[in-house]
């Protein structure tokens, strides 16, 4: 008998660094899915755990196709 193939997700992750040097990660496919770490690797490991918990409650919202993130410089008048 064949083993059931596990479902795989390709999810966008937003990675930022705060004023204290911690890395903040967000998965916008789930409401409130955030984590952090002292290093990028730790933050990415932590967001995987957060995503696993979110998946226990709901499927990711895939209303849009992920293209990417951009950063702009803005100077108010």
N, CA, C and O atoms as a CHARMM CRD file, in Angstrom:
* protein
*
  308
    1    1 UNK  N      0.84000  -1.17200   0.00000 PROA 1      0.00000
    2    1 UNK  CA     0.00000   0.00000   0.00000 PROA 1      0.00000
    3    1 UNK  C      0.89200   1.24400   0.00000 PROA 1      0.00000
    4    1 UNK  O      1.89100   1.30600   0.71700 PROA 1      0.00000
    5    2 UNK  N      0.51000   2.24100  -0.82300 PROA 2      0.00000
    6    2 UNK  CA     1.25700   3.48600  -0.91500 PROA 2      0.00000
    7    2 UNK  C      0.96900   4.38800   0.27000 PROA 2      0.00000
    8    2 UNK  O     -0.16900   4.48200   0.73100 PROA 2      0.00000
    9    3 UNK  N      2.01000   5.05100   0.76000 PROA 3      0.00000
   10    3 UNK  CA     1.82000   6.03200   1.83300 PROA 3      0.00000
   11    3 UNK  C      1.16600   7.28400   1.26300 PROA 3      0.00000
   12    3 UNK  O      1.46900   7.69400   0.14300 PROA 3      0.00000
   13    4 UNK  N      0.28200   7.87900   2.02400 PROA 4      0.00000
   14    4 UNK  CA    -0.39200   9.10400   1.58500 PROA 4      0.00000
   15    4 UNK  C      0.61700  10.23800   1.50800 PROA 4      0.00000
   16    4 UNK  O      1.42400  10.43500   2.41700 PROA 4      0.00000
   17    5 UNK  N      0.55800  10.98500   0.39700 PROA 5      0.00000
   18    5 UNK  CA     1.45400  12.11700   0.22100 PROA 5      0.00000
   19    5 UNK  C      0.97700  13.28700   1.08100 PROA 5      0.00000
   20    5 UNK  O     -0.19500  13.66200   1.04100 PROA 5      0.00000
   21    6 UNK  N      1.89800  13.85800   1.86000 PROA 6      0.00000
   22    6 UNK  CA     1.55800  15.00400   2.69200 PROA 6      0.00000
   23    6 UNK  C      1.35700  16.23400   1.80800 PROA 6      0.00000
   24    6 UNK  O      2.05200  16.41900   0.80900 PROA 6      0.00000
   25    7 UNK  N      0.39700  17.06700   2.19400 PROA 7      0.00000
   26    7 UNK  CA     0.13000  18.29200   1.46000 PROA 7      0.00000
   27    7 UNK  C      1.27700  19.27000   1.68900 PROA 7      0.00000
   28    7 UNK  O      1.79200  19.39400   2.80000 PROA 7      0.00000
   29    8 UNK  N      1.66300  19.95000   0.63900 PROA 8      0.00000
   30    8 UNK  CA     2.75400  20.91000   0.70800 PROA 8      0.00000
   31    8 UNK  C      2.21300  22.30300   0.39800 PROA 8      0.00000
   32    8 UNK  O      1.37000  22.46100  -0.48500 PROA 8      0.00000
   33    9 UNK  N      2.69300  23.30600   1.11600 PROA 9      0.00000
   34    9 UNK  CA     2.27800  24.68700   0.92000 PROA 9      0.00000
   35    9 UNK  C      3.49600  25.53300   0.56400 PROA 9      0.00000
   36    9 UNK  O      4.58300  25.31700   1.10000 PROA 9      0.00000
   37   10 UNK  N      3.31900  26.47600  -0.32000 PROA 10     0.00000
   38   10 UNK  CA     4.32700  27.49100  -0.62100 PROA 10     0.00000
   39   10 UNK  C      3.74900  28.79500  -0.09100 PROA 10     0.00000
   40   10 UNK  O      2.84300  29.37000  -0.69300 PROA 10     0.00000
   41   11 UNK  N      4.27500  29.25600   1.03400 PROA 11     0.00000
   42   11 UNK  CA     3.69900  30.40000   1.73600 PROA 11     0.00000
   43   11 UNK  C      4.66700  31.58300   1.74800 PROA 11     0.00000
   44   11 UNK  O      5.87100  31.39400   1.92400 PROA 11     0.00000
   45   12 UNK  N      4.15500  32.79300   1.56500 PROA 12     0.00000
   46   12 UNK  CA     5.02100  33.96300   1.66300 PROA 12     0.00000
   47   12 UNK  C      5.37700  34.24200   3.11600 PROA 12     0.00000
   48   12 UNK  O      4.56400  34.03900   4.01800 PROA 12     0.00000
   49   13 UNK  N      6.58900  34.70600   3.33000 PROA 13     0.00000
   50   13 UNK  CA     7.06800  35.06700   4.65900 PROA 13     0.00000
   51   13 UNK  C      7.66800  36.46800   4.57100 PROA 13     0.00000
   52   13 UNK  O      8.49600  36.74100   3.70200 PROA 13     0.00000
   53   14 UNK  N      7.25400  37.34000   5.45800 PROA 14     0.00000
   54   14 UNK  CA     7.81500  38.68600   5.55300 PROA 14     0.00000
   55   14 UNK  C      8.82700  38.67900   6.69100 PROA 14     0.00000
   56   14 UNK  O      8.50700  38.26200   7.80400 PROA 14     0.00000
   57   15 UNK  N     10.03500  39.13400   6.42000 PROA 15     0.00000
   58   15 UNK  CA    11.11700  39.13900   7.39900 PROA 15     0.00000
   59   15 UNK  C     11.57900  40.57800   7.60700 PROA 15     0.00000
   60   15 UNK  O     11.92500  41.27300   6.65100 PROA 15     0.00000
   61   16 UNK  N     11.58000  41.01900   8.86600 PROA 16     0.00000
   62   16 UNK  CA    11.99700  42.37000   9.22700 PROA 16     0.00000
   63   16 UNK  C     12.95500  42.28900  10.40400 PROA 16     0.00000
   64   16 UNK  O     13.00700  41.27600  11.10100 PROA 16     0.00000
   65   17 UNK  N     13.70800  43.35100  10.62300 PROA 17     0.00000
   66   17 UNK  CA    14.57800  43.42500  11.79300 PROA 17     0.00000
   67   17 UNK  C     14.14700  44.62800  12.62100 PROA 17     0.00000
   68   17 UNK  O     14.00900  45.73300  12.09700 PROA 17     0.00000
   69   18 UNK  N     13.93400  44.40800  13.92500 PROA 18     0.00000
   70   18 UNK  CA    13.48200  45.50600  14.78600 PROA 18     0.00000
   71   18 UNK  C     14.67000  46.30900  15.31500 PROA 18     0.00000
   72   18 UNK  O     15.82400  45.99200  15.03000 PROA 18     0.00000
   73   19 UNK  N     14.37200  47.34900  16.08700 PROA 19     0.00000
   74   19 UNK  CA    15.40800  48.25800  16.58800 PROA 19     0.00000
   75   19 UNK  C     16.37400  47.59300  17.56100 PROA 19     0.00000
   76   19 UNK  O     17.46200  48.11500  17.80200 PROA 19     0.00000
   77   20 UNK  N     15.99100  46.44400  18.12500 PROA 20     0.00000
   78   20 UNK  CA    16.86300  45.71100  19.04600 PROA 20     0.00000
   79   20 UNK  C     17.67200  44.61900  18.34700 PROA 20     0.00000
   80   20 UNK  O     18.44200  43.90500  18.99000 PROA 20     0.00000
   81   21 UNK  N     17.49700  44.48800  17.02200 PROA 21     0.00000
   82   21 UNK  CA    18.24600  43.49800  16.26100 PROA 21     0.00000
   83   21 UNK  C     17.56000  42.15000  16.12300 PROA 21     0.00000
   84   21 UNK  O     18.11200  41.24800  15.49200 PROA 21     0.00000
   85   22 UNK  N     16.36700  41.98600  16.69700 PROA 22     0.00000
   86   22 UNK  CA    15.62700  40.73000  16.55100 PROA 22     0.00000
   87   22 UNK  C     14.97600  40.67600  15.18000 PROA 22     0.00000
   88   22 UNK  O     14.61800  41.70800  14.61300 PROA 22     0.00000
   89   23 UNK  N     14.82500  39.47100  14.65000 PROA 23     0.00000
   90   23 UNK  CA    14.18100  39.26800  13.36000 PROA 23     0.00000
   91   23 UNK  C     12.72000  38.89700  13.60100 PROA 23     0.00000
   92   23 UNK  O     12.41700  37.94300  14.31800 PROA 23     0.00000
   93   24 UNK  N     11.83000  39.66000  12.99400 PROA 24     0.00000
   94   24 UNK  CA    10.39300  39.45600  13.12000 PROA 24     0.00000
   95   24 UNK  C      9.91800  38.81700  11.82000 PROA 24     0.00000
   96   24 UNK  O     10.21600  39.32100  10.73700 PROA 24     0.00000
   97   25 UNK  N      9.18800  37.72000  11.91900 PROA 25     0.00000
   98   25 UNK  CA     8.68400  37.02800  10.72600 PROA 25     0.00000
   99   25 UNK  C      7.15700  36.93800  10.78600 PROA 25     0.00000
  100   25 UNK  O      6.56700  36.72800  11.84500 PROA 25     0.00000
  101   26 UNK  N      6.54800  37.10200   9.62800 PROA 26     0.00000
  102   26 UNK  CA     5.09700  37.06900   9.50600 PROA 26     0.00000
  103   26 UNK  C      4.72500  36.21700   8.30300 PROA 26     0.00000
  104   26 UNK  O      5.36200  36.30300   7.25300 PROA 26     0.00000
  105   27 UNK  N      3.70000  35.39900   8.45700 PROA 27     0.00000
  106   27 UNK  CA     3.12700  34.66100   7.33400 PROA 27     0.00000
  107   27 UNK  C      1.74700  35.26800   7.07500 PROA 27     0.00000
  108   27 UNK  O      0.79500  34.94500   7.78500 PROA 27     0.00000
  109   28 UNK  N      1.62100  36.15000   6.06200 PROA 28     0.00000
  110   28 UNK  CA     0.36900  36.84900   5.83100 PROA 28     0.00000
  111   28 UNK  C     -0.78200  35.95400   5.36300 PROA 28     0.00000
  112   28 UNK  O     -1.91800  36.41900   5.27600 PROA 28     0.00000
  113   29 UNK  N     -0.51600  34.69900   5.06400 PROA 29     0.00000
  114   29 UNK  CA    -1.57900  33.77900   4.66800 PROA 29     0.00000
  115   29 UNK  C     -2.49300  33.41800   5.83400 PROA 29     0.00000
  116   29 UNK  O     -3.60100  32.92000   5.63400 PROA 29     0.00000
  117   30 UNK  N     -2.01400  33.67700   7.06400 PROA 30     0.00000
  118   30 UNK  CA    -2.79000  33.39500   8.26500 PROA 30     0.00000
  119   30 UNK  C     -2.89100  34.66400   9.09300 PROA 30     0.00000
  120   30 UNK  O     -1.89900  35.36700   9.28200 PROA 30     0.00000
  121   31 UNK  N     -4.07200  34.95500   9.58100 PROA 31     0.00000
  122   31 UNK  CA    -4.25800  36.13100  10.42400 PROA 31     0.00000
  123   31 UNK  C     -3.51700  35.91100  11.74800 PROA 31     0.00000
  124   31 UNK  O     -3.73100  34.90700  12.42800 PROA 31     0.00000
  125   32 UNK  N     -2.64700  36.85800  12.10500 PROA 32     0.00000
  126   32 UNK  CA    -1.94600  36.78900  13.38100 PROA 32     0.00000
  127   32 UNK  C     -0.80700  35.80000  13.44800 PROA 32     0.00000
  128   32 UNK  O     -0.39200  35.43100  14.54600 PROA 32     0.00000
  129   33 UNK  N     -0.28300  35.35200  12.31700 PROA 33     0.00000
  130   33 UNK  CA     0.80200  34.36400  12.31200 PROA 33     0.00000
  131   33 UNK  C      2.15000  35.09100  12.27600 PROA 33     0.00000
  132   33 UNK  O      2.65400  35.44700  11.21100 PROA 33     0.00000
  133   34 UNK  N      2.72000  35.30200  13.46900 PROA 34     0.00000
  134   34 UNK  CA     3.97700  36.02200  13.62700 PROA 34     0.00000
  135   34 UNK  C      4.89400  35.24200  14.56400 PROA 34     0.00000
  136   34 UNK  O      4.43700  34.44600  15.38400 PROA 34     0.00000
  137   35 UNK  N      6.19100  35.48800  14.42700 PROA 35     0.00000
  138   35 UNK  CA     7.15100  34.96000  15.37500 PROA 35     0.00000
  139   35 UNK  C      8.41100  35.81900  15.29100 PROA 35     0.00000
  140   35 UNK  O      8.42600  36.83300  14.59300 PROA 35     0.00000
  141   36 UNK  N      9.46300  35.41900  15.99500 PROA 36     0.00000
  142   36 UNK  CA    10.70000  36.18700  15.98400 PROA 36     0.00000
  143   36 UNK  C     11.85700  35.28800  16.38500 PROA 36     0.00000
  144   36 UNK  O     11.65600  34.15400  16.81800 PROA 36     0.00000
  145   37 UNK  N     13.05900  35.80000  16.24000 PROA 37     0.00000
  146   37 UNK  CA    14.25800  35.09300  16.67700 PROA 37     0.00000
  147   37 UNK  C     15.44200  36.03000  16.70500 PROA 37     0.00000
  148   37 UNK  O     15.41000  37.10400  16.10500 PROA 37     0.00000
  149   38 UNK  N     16.50000  35.62000  17.41100 PROA 38     0.00000
  150   38 UNK  CA    17.72200  36.42500  17.47700 PROA 38     0.00000
  151   38 UNK  C     18.49600  36.37600  16.16700 PROA 38     0.00000
  152   38 UNK  O     19.25200  37.29300  15.84700 PROA 38     0.00000
  153   39 UNK  N     18.29900  35.28900  15.40600 PROA 39     0.00000
  154   39 UNK  CA    18.93600  35.13800  14.09600 PROA 39     0.00000
  155   39 UNK  C     17.85500  34.85100  13.06100 PROA 39     0.00000
  156   39 UNK  O     16.73100  34.48500  13.40600 PROA 39     0.00000
  157   40 UNK  N     18.20400  35.02000  11.79700 PROA 40     0.00000
  158   40 UNK  CA    17.25300  34.69600  10.72800 PROA 40     0.00000
  159   40 UNK  C     16.88200  33.21800  10.79800 PROA 40     0.00000
  160   40 UNK  O     15.71000  32.86600  10.66800 PROA 40     0.00000
  161   41 UNK  N     17.87200  32.35300  11.00100 PROA 41     0.00000
  162   41 UNK  CA    17.59600  30.91500  11.07500 PROA 41     0.00000
  163   41 UNK  C     16.63300  30.58600  12.21600 PROA 41     0.00000
  164   41 UNK  O     15.71800  29.78200  12.04300 PROA 41     0.00000
  165   42 UNK  N     16.83700  31.20100  13.37300 PROA 42     0.00000
  166   42 UNK  CA    15.94500  30.94700  14.51400 PROA 42     0.00000
  167   42 UNK  C     14.54700  31.46900  14.23300 PROA 42     0.00000
  168   42 UNK  O     13.55800  30.81400  14.56200 PROA 42     0.00000
  169   43 UNK  N     14.46200  32.64600  13.62600 PROA 43     0.00000
  170   43 UNK  CA    13.15300  33.21000  13.29500 PROA 43     0.00000
  171   43 UNK  C     12.41500  32.31300  12.29900 PROA 43     0.00000
  172   43 UNK  O     11.21100  32.09600  12.43900 PROA 43     0.00000
  173   44 UNK  N     13.12300  31.79300  11.30000 PROA 44     0.00000
  174   44 UNK  CA    12.49100  30.91700  10.30600 PROA 44     0.00000
  175   44 UNK  C     12.03900  29.59900  10.93300 PROA 44     0.00000
  176   44 UNK  O     10.98400  29.07400  10.57500 PROA 44     0.00000
  177   45 UNK  N     12.81800  29.07000  11.85300 PROA 45     0.00000
  178   45 UNK  CA    12.41200  27.85700  12.57000 PROA 45     0.00000
  179   45 UNK  C     11.15300  28.14300  13.39400 PROA 45     0.00000
  180   45 UNK  O     10.22700  27.33300  13.42200 PROA 45     0.00000
  181   46 UNK  N     11.12700  29.28500  14.05300 PROA 46     0.00000
  182   46 UNK  CA     9.97800  29.64400  14.88200 PROA 46     0.00000
  183   46 UNK  C      8.71300  29.88400  14.05600 PROA 46     0.00000
  184   46 UNK  O      7.62000  29.52900  14.49900 PROA 46     0.00000
  185   47 UNK  N      8.83800  30.48000  12.86000 PROA 47     0.00000
  186   47 UNK  CA     7.63800  30.71200  12.05000 PROA 47     0.00000
  187   47 UNK  C      7.09300  29.38400  11.52200 PROA 47     0.00000
  188   47 UNK  O      5.88700  29.25500  11.31500 PROA 47     0.00000
  189   48 UNK  N      7.95600  28.40700  11.30400 PROA 48     0.00000
  190   48 UNK  CA     7.47000  27.07500  10.90000 PROA 48     0.00000
  191   48 UNK  C      6.56800  26.47700  11.99300 PROA 48     0.00000
  192   48 UNK  O      5.53800  25.87000  11.70100 PROA 48     0.00000
  193   49 UNK  N      6.97200  26.65900  13.23700 PROA 49     0.00000
  194   49 UNK  CA     6.14600  26.17500  14.35300 PROA 49     0.00000
  195   49 UNK  C      4.82600  26.92900  14.41700 PROA 49     0.00000
  196   49 UNK  O      3.77500  26.33300  14.65100 PROA 49     0.00000
  197   50 UNK  N      4.88200  28.24400  14.20800 PROA 50     0.00000
  198   50 UNK  CA     3.65500  29.04700  14.22100 PROA 50     0.00000
  199   50 UNK  C      2.72700  28.64100  13.08600 PROA 50     0.00000
  200   50 UNK  O      1.51500  28.55500  13.28100 PROA 50     0.00000
  201   51 UNK  N      3.27600  28.39000  11.90700 PROA 51     0.00000
  202   51 UNK  CA     2.46500  27.95400  10.76500 PROA 51     0.00000
  203   51 UNK  C      1.82000  26.60800  11.05700 PROA 51     0.00000
  204   51 UNK  O      0.64800  26.40100  10.74200 PROA 51     0.00000
  205   52 UNK  N      2.56700  25.69500  11.65200 PROA 52     0.00000
  206   52 UNK  CA     2.00700  24.37900  11.99700 PROA 52     0.00000
  207   52 UNK  C      0.80700  24.53300  12.92600 PROA 52     0.00000
  208   52 UNK  O     -0.20000  23.84400  12.76600 PROA 52     0.00000
  209   53 UNK  N      0.91600  25.43600  13.89300 PROA 53     0.00000
  210   53 UNK  CA    -0.21500  25.68100  14.79700 PROA 53     0.00000
  211   53 UNK  C     -1.39100  26.29700  14.05300 PROA 53     0.00000
  212   53 UNK  O     -2.54000  25.93100  14.29800 PROA 53     0.00000
  213   54 UNK  N     -1.11600  27.22500  13.14900 PROA 54     0.00000
  214   54 UNK  CA    -2.19000  27.84500  12.36100 PROA 54     0.00000
  215   54 UNK  C     -2.89200  26.81300  11.48200 PROA 54     0.00000
  216   54 UNK  O     -4.11300  26.84900  11.32900 PROA 54     0.00000
  217   55 UNK  N     -2.12100  25.89700  10.90900 PROA 55     0.00000
  218   55 UNK  CA    -2.70600  24.86900  10.03500 PROA 55     0.00000
  219   55 UNK  C     -3.63000  23.92000  10.79800 PROA 55     0.00000
  220   55 UNK  O     -4.52100  23.31100  10.20500 PROA 55     0.00000
  221   56 UNK  N     -3.42100  23.79400  12.10400 PROA 56     0.00000
  222   56 UNK  CA    -4.32700  22.96300  12.90300 PROA 56     0.00000
  223   56 UNK  C     -5.71500  23.59400  12.97200 PROA 56     0.00000
  224   56 UNK  O     -6.70800  22.89500  13.17300 PROA 56     0.00000
  225   57 UNK  N     -5.78200  24.92300  12.80500 PROA 57     0.00000
  226   57 UNK  CA    -7.04500  25.65200  12.92400 PROA 57     0.00000
  227   57 UNK  C     -7.70400  25.95200  11.58600 PROA 57     0.00000
  228   57 UNK  O     -8.93100  25.93600  11.49500 PROA 57     0.00000
  229   58 UNK  N     -6.92000  26.22600  10.54000 PROA 58     0.00000
  230   58 UNK  CA    -7.49300  26.65600   9.26500 PROA 58     0.00000
  231   58 UNK  C     -6.53700  26.41800   8.11100 PROA 58     0.00000
  232   58 UNK  O     -5.33300  26.25000   8.30500 PROA 58     0.00000
  233   59 UNK  N     -7.09600  26.40600   6.90100 PROA 59     0.00000
  234   59 UNK  CA    -6.30200  26.35800   5.68100 PROA 59     0.00000
  235   59 UNK  C     -5.82600  27.77600   5.37800 PROA 59     0.00000
  236   59 UNK  O     -6.50800  28.73900   5.73000 PROA 59     0.00000
  237   60 UNK  N     -4.66800  27.92300   4.73100 PROA 60     0.00000
  238   60 UNK  CA    -4.20500  29.27900   4.41600 PROA 60     0.00000
  239   60 UNK  C     -5.12000  29.94900   3.39500 PROA 60     0.00000
  240   60 UNK  O     -5.69800  29.29800   2.52500 PROA 60     0.00000
  241   61 UNK  N     -5.23200  31.26200   3.52800 PROA 61     0.00000
  242   61 UNK  CA    -6.02300  32.03700   2.58500 PROA 61     0.00000
  243   61 UNK  C     -5.16600  32.27500   1.35000 PROA 61     0.00000
  244   61 UNK  O     -4.14200  32.95400   1.42800 PROA 61     0.00000
  245   62 UNK  N     -5.56800  31.73100   0.23100 PROA 62     0.00000
  246   62 UNK  CA    -4.79400  31.89000  -0.99300 PROA 62     0.00000
  247   62 UNK  C     -5.65900  32.57900  -2.03800 PROA 62     0.00000
  248   62 UNK  O     -5.87500  32.05600  -3.13200 PROA 62     0.00000
  249   63 UNK  N     -6.14400  33.75000  -1.68500 PROA 63     0.00000
  250   63 UNK  CA    -6.99200  34.51100  -2.59000 PROA 63     0.00000
  251   63 UNK  C     -6.17300  35.14300  -3.70400 PROA 63     0.00000
  252   63 UNK  O     -6.67400  35.32000  -4.81400 PROA 63     0.00000
  253   64 UNK  N     -4.92800  35.48300  -3.42600 PROA 64     0.00000
  254   64 UNK  CA    -4.05700  36.11500  -4.40600 PROA 64     0.00000
  255   64 UNK  C     -2.83000  35.25400  -4.63500 PROA 64     0.00000
  256   64 UNK  O     -2.43500  34.46300  -3.77800 PROA 64     0.00000
  257   65 UNK  N     -2.24200  35.41900  -5.79200 PROA 65     0.00000
  258   65 UNK  CA    -0.99300  34.72800  -6.10000 PROA 65     0.00000
  259   65 UNK  C      0.16700  35.59300  -5.62600 PROA 65     0.00000
  260   65 UNK  O      0.27400  36.75300  -6.02400 PROA 65     0.00000
  261   66 UNK  N      1.03000  35.04900  -4.78800 PROA 66     0.00000
  262   66 UNK  CA     2.15100  35.80100  -4.23200 PROA 66     0.00000
  263   66 UNK  C      3.12800  36.18900  -5.33300 PROA 66     0.00000
  264   66 UNK  O      3.57800  35.33400  -6.09600 PROA 66     0.00000
  265   67 UNK  N      3.45500  37.45700  -5.41800 PROA 67     0.00000
  266   67 UNK  CA     4.41900  37.96100  -6.40100 PROA 67     0.00000
  267   67 UNK  C      5.74100  38.30500  -5.72800 PROA 67     0.00000
  268   67 UNK  O      6.80000  37.89100  -6.19900 PROA 67     0.00000
  269   68 UNK  N      5.69100  39.05000  -4.64200 PROA 68     0.00000
  270   68 UNK  CA     6.91400  39.43800  -3.94200 PROA 68     0.00000
  271   68 UNK  C      6.68200  40.66300  -3.09700 PROA 68     0.00000
  272   68 UNK  O      5.59400  41.23800  -3.09000 PROA 68     0.00000
  273   69 UNK  N      7.70900  41.05200  -2.39000 PROA 69     0.00000
  274   69 UNK  CA     7.66300  42.24300  -1.55900 PROA 69     0.00000
  275   69 UNK  C      8.62800  43.26400  -2.13400 PROA 69     0.00000
  276   69 UNK  O      9.66500  42.91400  -2.69600 PROA 69     0.00000
  277   70 UNK  N      8.27700  44.50300  -1.98700 PROA 70     0.00000
  278   70 UNK  CA     9.14300  45.59500  -2.42200 PROA 70     0.00000
  279   70 UNK  C      9.31100  46.57200  -1.26900 PROA 70     0.00000
  280   70 UNK  O      8.47700  46.64300  -0.36700 PROA 70     0.00000
  281   71 UNK  N     10.38600  47.30900  -1.31600 PROA 71     0.00000
  282   71 UNK  CA    10.62900  48.35700  -0.33100 PROA 71     0.00000
  283   71 UNK  C     10.77900  49.66500  -1.09000 PROA 71     0.00000
  284   71 UNK  O     11.46000  49.71900  -2.11400 PROA 71     0.00000
  285   72 UNK  N     10.14300  50.72100  -0.58800 PROA 72     0.00000
  286   72 UNK  CA    10.29300  52.02900  -1.20200 PROA 72     0.00000
  287   72 UNK  C     10.80800  53.02200  -0.16600 PROA 72     0.00000
  288   72 UNK  O     10.58200  52.86200   1.03400 PROA 72     0.00000
  289   73 UNK  N     11.49400  54.03400  -0.64200 PROA 73     0.00000
  290   73 UNK  CA    11.90500  55.13600   0.22800 PROA 73     0.00000
  291   73 UNK  C     10.86300  56.22300   0.08900 PROA 73     0.00000
  292   73 UNK  O     10.47000  56.57000  -1.02500 PROA 73     0.00000
  293   74 UNK  N     10.41700  56.75800   1.19200 PROA 74     0.00000
  294   74 UNK  CA     9.36000  57.76200   1.17200 PROA 74     0.00000
  295   74 UNK  C      9.75000  58.90400   2.09100 PROA 74     0.00000
  296   74 UNK  O     10.12500  58.68200   3.24200 PROA 74     0.00000
  297   75 UNK  N      9.66200  60.13000   1.58400 PROA 75     0.00000
  298   75 UNK  CA     9.91400  61.31800   2.38000 PROA 75     0.00000
  299   75 UNK  C      8.66100  62.17800   2.34000 PROA 75     0.00000
  300   75 UNK  O      8.30700  62.71100   1.28800 PROA 75     0.00000
  301   76 UNK  N      7.98000  62.31900   3.48600 PROA 76     0.00000
  302   76 UNK  CA     6.78200  63.15100   3.49700 PROA 76     0.00000
  303   76 UNK  C      7.14200  64.61600   3.26200 PROA 76     0.00000
  304   76 UNK  O      8.24500  65.05800   3.58100 PROA 76     0.00000
  305   77 UNK  N      6.18900  65.35900   2.69800 PROA 77     0.00000
  306   77 UNK  CA     6.40900  66.78800   2.40400 PROA 77     0.00000
  307   77 UNK  C      6.51400  67.59600   3.65600 PROA 77     0.00000
  308   77 UNK  O      6.69800  68.81100   3.59200 PROA 77     0.00000
